[in-house]
Amino acid sequence: QVQLVESGGGLVQPGGSLRLSCAASRSSVNLYDMGWYRQAPGNQREWVATIKSSGSTYYAESVKGRFTISRDNANNAMYLQMNSLKPEDAGVYYCKPGPAWGRGIQVTVSS
């Protein structure tokens, strides 16, 4: 079973940036599409972005133009660059390479 380690979360002021990383223990993840999801308190988990195995990227309307998803197959990793963060971007972010889920990492956007 693949192990996933997420990093890069934390507290940032509105307008700030964070870069989330998700490192996988197996290269098999590189065969899959990869996605990021998030869940705010009291809300359902929602899709944020996807990067296909082909490299094509897709974003939720709420983050389009501010977030960038990427992958590094050589290092079995995926990333989410988050710019111009808003308070409504806060929540627990989960990486999802293929069928696996990360454990989640907290992002707090507050002044």
C-alpha atoms as an extended CHARMM CRD file, in Angstrom:
* protein
*
       111  EXT
         1         1  GLN       CA              0.0000000000        0.0000000000        0.0000000000  PROA      1               0.0000000000
         2         2  VAL       CA              1.3810000000        3.3850000000       -0.9630000000  PROA      2               0.0000000000
         3         3  GLN       CA              2.2940000000        5.7860000000        1.8120000000  PROA      3               0.0000000000
         4         4  LEU       CA              1.7190000000        9.5060000000        1.3000000000  PROA      4               0.0000000000
         5         5  VAL       CA              3.3660000000       12.3330000000        3.2020000000  PROA      5               0.0000000000
         6         6  GLU       CA              1.9270000000       15.8160000000        2.8560000000  PROA      6               0.0000000000
         7         7  SER       CA              3.7980000000       18.9470000000        3.8620000000  PROA      7               0.0000000000
         8         8  GLY       CA              3.7770000000       22.6990000000        3.4190000000  PROA      8               0.0000000000
         9         9  GLY       CA              0.6110000000       23.6570000000        5.2240000000  PROA      9               0.0000000000
        10        10  GLY       CA              0.3310000000       26.2170000000        7.9670000000  PROA      10              0.0000000000
        11        11  LEU       CA             -0.8930000000       29.6920000000        8.7960000000  PROA      11              0.0000000000
        12        12  VAL       CA             -0.7510000000       32.4580000000        6.2170000000  PROA      12              0.0000000000
        13        13  GLN       CA             -2.2470000000       35.9120000000        5.9530000000  PROA      13              0.0000000000
        14        14  PRO       CA             -4.8320000000       36.6870000000        3.3030000000  PROA      14              0.0000000000
        15        15  GLY       CA             -3.0580000000       37.3830000000        0.0470000000  PROA      15              0.0000000000
        16        16  GLY       CA             -0.1800000000       35.1410000000        0.9770000000  PROA      16              0.0000000000
        17        17  SER       CA              1.1160000000       31.9400000000       -0.5830000000  PROA      17              0.0000000000
        18        18  LEU       CA              1.7570000000       28.3600000000        0.3990000000  PROA      18              0.0000000000
        19        19  ARG       CA              3.0900000000       25.3700000000       -1.4780000000  PROA      19              0.0000000000
        20        20  LEU       CA              1.7490000000       21.9750000000       -0.5420000000  PROA      20              0.0000000000
        21        21  SER       CA              3.7260000000       18.8470000000       -1.3030000000  PROA      21              0.0000000000
        22        22  CYS       CA              2.7100000000       15.2190000000       -1.3590000000  PROA      22              0.0000000000
        23        23  ALA       CA              5.4060000000       12.5680000000       -1.5410000000  PROA      23              0.0000000000
        24        24  ALA       CA              4.5390000000        8.9710000000       -2.3280000000  PROA      24              0.0000000000
        25        25  SER       CA              6.4160000000        5.8680000000       -1.2870000000  PROA      25              0.0000000000
        26        26  ARG       CA              5.8630000000        4.1010000000       -4.6060000000  PROA      26              0.0000000000
        27        27  SER       CA              6.4040000000        5.1000000000       -8.1840000000  PROA      27              0.0000000000
        28        28  SER       CA              3.1760000000        3.3700000000       -9.1540000000  PROA      28              0.0000000000
        29        29  VAL       CA              1.3780000000        6.6380000000       -8.3600000000  PROA      29              0.0000000000
        30        30  ASN       CA              2.8930000000        8.1030000000      -11.5000000000  PROA      30              0.0000000000
        31        31  LEU       CA              0.5470000000        5.9790000000      -13.5820000000  PROA      31              0.0000000000
        32        32  TYR       CA             -2.4430000000        7.8300000000      -12.2290000000  PROA      32              0.0000000000
        33        33  ASP       CA             -4.1260000000       11.1680000000      -12.4120000000  PROA      33              0.0000000000
        34        34  MET       CA             -3.4030000000       13.1640000000       -9.2660000000  PROA      34              0.0000000000
        35        35  GLY       CA             -5.6820000000       15.5050000000       -7.4050000000  PROA      35              0.0000000000
        36        36  TRP       CA             -5.9810000000       17.8220000000       -4.4670000000  PROA      36              0.0000000000
        37        37  TYR       CA             -9.0980000000       18.1160000000       -2.3580000000  PROA      37              0.0000000000
        38        38  ARG       CA             -9.9840000000       20.2120000000        0.6560000000  PROA      38              0.0000000000
        39        39  GLN       CA            -12.4630000000       20.2030000000        3.4820000000  PROA      39              0.0000000000
        40        40  ALA       CA            -13.4380000000       23.1870000000        5.5840000000  PROA      40              0.0000000000
        41        41  PRO       CA            -15.0690000000       22.7260000000        9.0010000000  PROA      41              0.0000000000
        42        42  GLY       CA            -18.7240000000       21.8460000000        8.5860000000  PROA      42              0.0000000000
        43        43  ASN       CA            -18.3810000000       21.3720000000        4.8440000000  PROA      43              0.0000000000
        44        44  GLN       CA            -18.0570000000       18.3790000000        2.6030000000  PROA      44              0.0000000000
        45        45  ARG       CA            -14.7470000000       17.5360000000        1.0150000000  PROA      45              0.0000000000
        46        46  GLU       CA            -14.4490000000       19.3150000000       -2.3070000000  PROA      46              0.0000000000
        47        47  TRP       CA            -12.2880000000       18.8960000000       -5.3380000000  PROA      47              0.0000000000
        48        48  VAL       CA             -9.6470000000       21.5750000000       -5.9160000000  PROA      48              0.0000000000
        49        49  ALA       CA             -7.4700000000       20.5220000000       -8.8250000000  PROA      49              0.0000000000
        50        50  THR       CA             -6.3760000000       17.5930000000      -10.9500000000  PROA      50              0.0000000000
        51        51  ILE       CA             -3.3270000000       16.8770000000      -13.0380000000  PROA      51              0.0000000000
        52        52  LYS       CA             -3.6780000000       14.0370000000      -15.5000000000  PROA      52              0.0000000000
        53        53  SER       CA             -0.9470000000       11.5310000000      -16.1980000000  PROA      53              0.0000000000
        54        54  SER       CA             -0.6270000000       13.3760000000      -19.5050000000  PROA      54              0.0000000000
        55        55  GLY       CA              0.0960000000       16.6150000000      -17.6640000000  PROA      55              0.0000000000
        56        56  SER       CA             -3.2030000000       18.3050000000      -18.4170000000  PROA      56              0.0000000000
        57        57  THR       CA             -4.5290000000       20.3210000000      -15.4970000000  PROA      57              0.0000000000
        58        58  TYR       CA             -8.0040000000       21.2010000000      -14.2770000000  PROA      58              0.0000000000
        59        59  TYR       CA             -9.1360000000       23.5210000000      -11.5150000000  PROA      59              0.0000000000
        60        60  ALA       CA            -12.2210000000       24.3390000000       -9.5290000000  PROA      60              0.0000000000
        61        61  GLU       CA            -13.5610000000       27.7440000000      -10.4830000000  PROA      61              0.0000000000
        62        62  SER       CA            -12.9150000000       29.0400000000       -6.9860000000  PROA      62              0.0000000000
        63        63  VAL       CA             -9.1470000000       28.5550000000       -7.3160000000  PROA      63              0.0000000000
        64        64  LYS       CA             -8.5720000000       29.0200000000      -11.0260000000  PROA      64              0.0000000000
        65        65  GLY       CA             -5.8640000000       31.5690000000      -11.6880000000  PROA      65              0.0000000000
        66        66  ARG       CA             -4.5520000000       31.4060000000       -8.1270000000  PROA      66              0.0000000000
        67        67  PHE       CA             -3.5620000000       27.7620000000       -7.6270000000  PROA      67              0.0000000000
        68        68  THR       CA             -1.2220000000       25.6400000000       -9.7080000000  PROA      68              0.0000000000
        69        69  ILE       CA             -1.0340000000       21.8740000000       -9.5210000000  PROA      69              0.0000000000
        70        70  SER       CA              2.0700000000       20.0590000000      -10.6780000000  PROA      70              0.0000000000
        71        71  ARG       CA              3.7290000000       16.6820000000      -10.4740000000  PROA      71              0.0000000000
        72        72  ASP       CA              7.2710000000       15.3520000000      -10.4090000000  PROA      72              0.0000000000
        73        73  ASN       CA              7.2290000000       11.7620000000      -11.5570000000  PROA      73              0.0000000000
        74        74  ALA       CA             10.9630000000       11.3840000000      -11.0030000000  PROA      74              0.0000000000
        75        75  ASN       CA             10.3760000000       11.9500000000       -7.2960000000  PROA      75              0.0000000000
        76        76  ASN       CA              6.9030000000       10.4020000000       -6.9960000000  PROA      76              0.0000000000
        77        77  ALA       CA              5.5700000000       13.7410000000       -5.8400000000  PROA      77              0.0000000000
        78        78  MET       CA              2.8250000000       16.2220000000       -6.4910000000  PROA      78              0.0000000000
        79        79  TYR       CA              2.4390000000       19.8430000000       -5.4980000000  PROA      79              0.0000000000
        80        80  LEU       CA             -0.1150000000       22.5910000000       -5.1090000000  PROA      80              0.0000000000
        81        81  GLN       CA              1.1280000000       26.1630000000       -5.3220000000  PROA      81              0.0000000000
        82        82  MET       CA             -1.4490000000       28.4200000000       -3.7210000000  PROA      82              0.0000000000
        83        83  ASN       CA             -1.2380000000       32.1620000000       -4.2750000000  PROA      83              0.0000000000
        84        84  SER       CA             -3.4870000000       35.0640000000       -3.3040000000  PROA      84              0.0000000000
        85        85  LEU       CA             -4.9700000000       32.9680000000       -0.5410000000  PROA      85              0.0000000000
        86        86  LYS       CA             -8.3420000000       33.9090000000        0.8580000000  PROA      86              0.0000000000
        87        87  PRO       CA             -9.9360000000       33.0260000000        4.2030000000  PROA      87              0.0000000000
        88        88  GLU       CA            -12.3500000000       30.7530000000        2.3490000000  PROA      88              0.0000000000
        89        89  ASP       CA             -9.3900000000       28.6740000000        1.1290000000  PROA      89              0.0000000000
        90        90  ALA       CA             -8.7570000000       27.4900000000        4.6730000000  PROA      90              0.0000000000
        91        91  GLY       CA             -9.2890000000       23.8530000000        5.5150000000  PROA      91              0.0000000000
        92        92  VAL       CA             -7.6410000000       20.4860000000        5.4830000000  PROA      92              0.0000000000
        93        93  TYR       CA             -6.0750000000       19.6950000000        2.1330000000  PROA      93              0.0000000000
        94        94  TYR       CA             -5.7330000000       16.1340000000        0.8990000000  PROA      94              0.0000000000
        95        95  CYS       CA             -3.6540000000       14.7870000000       -1.9340000000  PROA      95              0.0000000000
        96        96  LYS       CA             -5.0660000000       11.9520000000       -3.9720000000  PROA      96              0.0000000000
        97        97  PRO       CA             -2.7520000000       10.2590000000       -6.4230000000  PROA      97              0.0000000000
        98        98  GLY       CA             -4.8900000000        7.6050000000       -8.0540000000  PROA      98              0.0000000000
        99        99  PRO       CA             -7.0260000000        5.7340000000       -5.5440000000  PROA      99              0.0000000000
       100       100  ALA       CA             -4.9360000000        6.6370000000       -2.4860000000  PROA      100             0.0000000000
       101       101  TRP       CA             -5.6880000000        9.4740000000       -0.0870000000  PROA      101             0.0000000000
       102       102  GLY       CA             -3.2380000000       11.4780000000        1.9520000000  PROA      102             0.0000000000
       103       103  ARG       CA             -3.9280000000       12.0340000000        5.6300000000  PROA      103             0.0000000000
       104       104  GLY       CA             -4.5300000000       15.7340000000        5.1300000000  PROA      104             0.0000000000
       105       105  ILE       CA             -2.7090000000       18.9030000000        6.0490000000  PROA      105             0.0000000000
       106       106  GLN       CA             -4.1030000000       22.0440000000        7.6270000000  PROA      106             0.0000000000
       107       107  VAL       CA             -4.1460000000       25.3640000000        5.8170000000  PROA      107             0.0000000000
       108       108  THR       CA             -5.2290000000       28.3980000000        7.8060000000  PROA      108             0.0000000000
       109       109  VAL       CA             -5.7170000000       31.7830000000        6.1810000000  PROA      109             0.0000000000
       110       110  SER       CA             -6.1380000000       34.5030000000        8.7330000000  PROA      110             0.0000000000
       111       111  SER       CA             -4.8060000000       37.8900000000        9.6840000000  PROA      111             0.0000000000
